[in-house]
């Protein structure tokens, strides 16, 4: 559930494991970590173009470097920077309105590459990754948008399969086991009774407000309530 890895890049721990179900995202991080100069060289030659955006969106490269370039380009120019795939797992976000002259800040990419140097990168279901967590570790969890927990509604299409109410229940059971193991946990959720009630009542809950950055109507990009759950 690493997503944009904002917390990781903010604190830059000396060692870390980053994981997400999105293979394309984790491939991008892997290439940025191991082949930063090659990636920068490929990205340098790209310009914002509607024709090229849809051509690259239709493409299906197999090599890791080409996949990383495709991911970066689509993510940079997609509407609202949104990542969404259809049921077949194919990226389907239309291009946004902007055609920026500068696509990337390469200084930031180099810093991100350096921060990733001592990380372990994994792709897969959270249960497969969290079994490696041990006493004293810190785990941050950021499950997909919670409306997806109530059937096939809301946005959580980061992968071909929805993150369902049953997945939240699975995650809650994993959280309980990790707490018993002595792992420190932080979990972010929307402030919804039906959602937070799925998680151990012993966890502390702190209400915070953040701005919703993605909405069809700009007026809908308002402050929303979120919960931070911790077991420490």
LOKETOR-332488 format. One line per 10 residues: their letters; for each residue x, y, z of C-alpha. Coordinates in nm, 2 decimals, m for minus. Layout:
# residues N
a) X:Y:Z | ...
END
This chain:
# residues 232
xxxxxxxxxx) 0.00:0.00:0.00 | 0.30:0.23:m0.04 | 0.14:0.43:m0.32 | 0.34:0.76:m0.36 | 0.54:0.67:m0.05 | 0.50:1.02:0.10 | 0.58:0.91:0.45 | 0.88:0.71:0.34 | 1.03:0.99:0.15 | 0.96:1.23:0.43
xxxxxxxxxx) 1.14:1.04:0.71 | 1.39:0.85:0.49 | 1.46:0.56:0.72 | 1.80:0.39:0.69 | 1.63:0.06:0.59 | 1.27:m0.01:0.49 | 1.05:m0.25:0.30 | 0.81:m0.09:0.05 | 0.52:m0.29:m0.10 | 0.22:m0.25:m0.32
xxxxxxxxxx) m0.02:m0.47:m0.52 | 0.05:m0.24:m0.82 | 0.33:m0.42:m1.02 | 0.38:m0.12:m1.25 | 0.44:0.11:m0.95 | 0.68:m0.12:m0.78 | 0.87:m0.18:m1.11 | 0.91:0.20:m1.14 | 1.06:0.22:m0.79 | 1.29:m0.07:m0.87
xxxxxxxxxx) 1.41:0.09:m1.19 | 1.45:0.43:m1.02 | 1.65:0.26:m0.75 | 1.88:0.05:m0.97 | 1.89:0.23:m1.31 | 1.84:0.60:m1.23 | 2.07:0.74:m1.50 | 1.92:0.52:m1.77 | 1.57:0.62:m1.66 | 1.66:0.99:m1.66
xxxxxxxxxx) 1.81:0.95:m2.00 | 1.49:0.80:m2.14 | 1.27:1.06:m1.97 | 1.48:1.35:m2.09 | 1.38:1.28:m2.45 | 1.00:1.29:m2.38 | 0.77:1.59:m2.44 | 0.41:1.64:m2.34 | 0.19:1.54:m2.64 | m0.17:1.42:m2.66
xxxxxxxxxx) m0.09:1.19:m2.95 | 0.20:1.03:m2.78 | 0.01:1.00:m2.45 | m0.25:0.78:m2.60 | 0.00:0.59:m2.81 | 0.21:0.51:m2.50 | m0.11:0.43:m2.31 | m0.20:0.16:m2.57 | 0.15:0.02:m2.56 | 0.24:m0.29:m2.35
xxxxxxxxxx) 0.62:m0.29:m2.30 | 0.77:m0.59:m2.13 | 1.12:m0.47:m2.04 | 1.15:m0.31:m1.69 | 1.30:0.01:m1.81 | 1.04:0.07:m2.08 | 0.77:m0.01:m1.83 | 0.91:0.24:m1.59 | 0.92:0.51:m1.86 | 0.56:0.44:m1.96
xxxxxxxxxx) 0.45:0.45:m1.60 | 0.62:0.78:m1.53 | 0.49:0.95:m1.85 | 0.13:0.84:m1.80 | 0.13:0.93:m1.43 | 0.27:1.28:m1.50 | 0.01:1.37:m1.77 | m0.30:1.18:m1.66 | m0.60:1.37:m1.55 | m0.53:1.48:m1.19
xxxxxxxxxx) m0.23:1.26:m1.18 | m0.47:0.97:m1.12 | m0.38:0.60:m1.14 | m0.67:0.38:m1.24 | m0.70:0.05:m1.43 | m0.99:m0.14:m1.57 | m1.10:m0.49:m1.48 | m0.83:m0.63:m1.72 | m0.56:m0.43:m1.54 | m0.50:m0.18:m1.82
xxxxxxxxxx) m0.44:0.18:m1.74 | m0.74:0.38:m1.87 | m0.71:0.74:m1.74 | m0.76:1.01:m2.00 | m0.50:1.28:m2.04 | m0.54:1.60:m1.84 | m0.57:1.95:m1.98 | m0.21:2.06:m1.92 | 0.09:2.03:m2.15 | 0.38:2.13:m1.92
xxxxxxxxxx) 0.70:2.23:m2.08 | 0.90:2.07:m1.80 | 0.78:1.72:m1.71 | 1.02:1.62:m1.43 | 1.25:1.77:m1.17 | 1.55:1.54:m1.21 | 1.70:1.66:m0.89 | 1.40:1.52:m0.70 | 1.43:1.19:m0.89 | 1.79:1.16:m0.80
xxxxxxxxxx) 1.71:1.22:m0.43 | 1.43:0.96:m0.45 | 1.67:0.71:m0.60 | 1.92:0.77:m0.32 | 1.65:0.73:m0.06 | 1.55:0.39:m0.22 | 1.91:0.26:m0.20 | 1.86:0.05:0.11 | 1.50:m0.05:0.06 | 1.35:m0.39:m0.01
xxxxxxxxxx) 1.09:m0.36:m0.28 | 0.81:m0.62:m0.30 | 0.49:m0.65:m0.51 | 0.19:m0.84:m0.38 | m0.09:m0.88:m0.13 | m0.03:m0.72:0.21 | m0.07:m1.05:0.40 | 0.23:m1.20:0.20 | 0.45:m0.90:0.29 | 0.35:m0.84:0.65
xxxxxxxxxx) 0.44:m1.19:0.76 | 0.80:m1.07:0.75 | 0.74:m0.79:1.01 | 0.90:m0.86:1.35 | 0.90:m0.71:1.70 | 1.02:m0.35:1.70 | 0.94:m0.29:1.34 | 0.72:0.00:1.24 | 0.45:m0.07:0.97 | 0.25:0.20:0.80
xxxxxxxxxx) m0.07:0.09:0.62 | m0.28:0.30:0.38 | m0.56:0.09:0.23 | m0.75:0.21:m0.08 | m1.03:0.46:m0.07 | m1.28:0.32:0.18 | m1.59:0.35:m0.03 | m1.46:0.04:m0.20 | m1.53:m0.15:0.12 | m1.90:m0.13:0.05
xxxxxxxxxx) m1.91:m0.33:m0.27 | m1.81:m0.20:m0.62 | m1.86:0.17:m0.55 | m1.61:0.45:m0.50 | m1.26:0.47:m0.64 | m1.01:0.21:m0.54 | m0.91:0.08:m0.89 | m0.53:0.08:m0.84 | m0.53:m0.29:m0.95 | m0.77:m0.50:m1.15
xxxxxxxxxx) m0.94:m0.63:m0.83 | m1.13:m0.41:m0.58 | m1.02:m0.38:m0.22 | m1.34:m0.51:m0.05 | m1.49:m0.52:0.29 | m1.35:m0.87:0.32 | m1.01:m0.73:0.25 | m1.05:m0.48:0.53 | m1.14:m0.77:0.76 | m0.84:m0.96:0.65
xxxxxxxxxx) m0.62:m0.66:0.71 | m0.77:m0.62:1.06 | m0.68:m0.97:1.15 | m0.33:m0.92:1.03 | m0.31:m0.60:1.23 | m0.42:m0.79:1.54 | m0.15:m1.06:1.49 | 0.12:m0.80:1.43 | 0.02:m0.61:1.75 | 0.05:m0.93:1.95
xxxxxxxxxx) 0.39:m0.98:1.79 | 0.52:m0.64:1.91 | 0.51:m0.46:1.58 | 0.42:m0.09:1.59 | 0.14:0.00:1.35 | m0.01:0.31:1.20 | m0.32:0.29:0.97 | m0.51:0.56:0.79 | m0.88:0.54:0.72 | m1.17:0.76:0.64
xxxxxxxxxx) m1.38:0.87:0.93 | m1.66:0.62:0.88 | m1.81:0.42:1.17 | m1.87:0.11:0.95 | m1.51:0.11:0.84 | m1.32:0.18:1.16 | m1.53:m0.06:1.36 | m1.37:m0.34:1.16 | m1.04:m0.27:1.33 | m0.93:m0.36:1.68
xxxxxxxxxx) m1.10:m0.13:1.93 | m0.78:m0.11:2.14 | m0.61:0.10:1.87 | m0.59:0.47:1.94 | m0.79:0.69:1.70 | m0.69:1.05:1.60 | m0.92:1.25:1.38 | m0.74:1.47:1.12 | m0.86:1.68:0.82 | m0.69:1.68:0.48
xxxxxxxxxx) m0.79:1.82:0.14 | m0.94:1.59:m0.12 | m0.73:1.66:m0.43 | m0.92:1.45:m0.68 | m1.27:1.54:m0.79 | m1.45:1.60:m1.12 | m1.56:1.94:m0.99 | m1.30:2.16:m0.83 | m1.56:2.28:m0.57 | m1.57:1.92:m0.44
xxxxxxxxxx) m1.20:1.93:m0.35 | m1.28:2.02:0.01 | m1.14:1.92:0.35 | m1.23:1.56:0.44 | m1.21:1.38:0.78 | m0.96:1.09:0.81 | m0.86:0.87:1.10 | m0.52:0.77:1.20 | m0.52:0.45:1.40 | m0.21:0.34:1.60
xx) m0.14:0.06:1.84 | 0.12:0.25:2.05
END
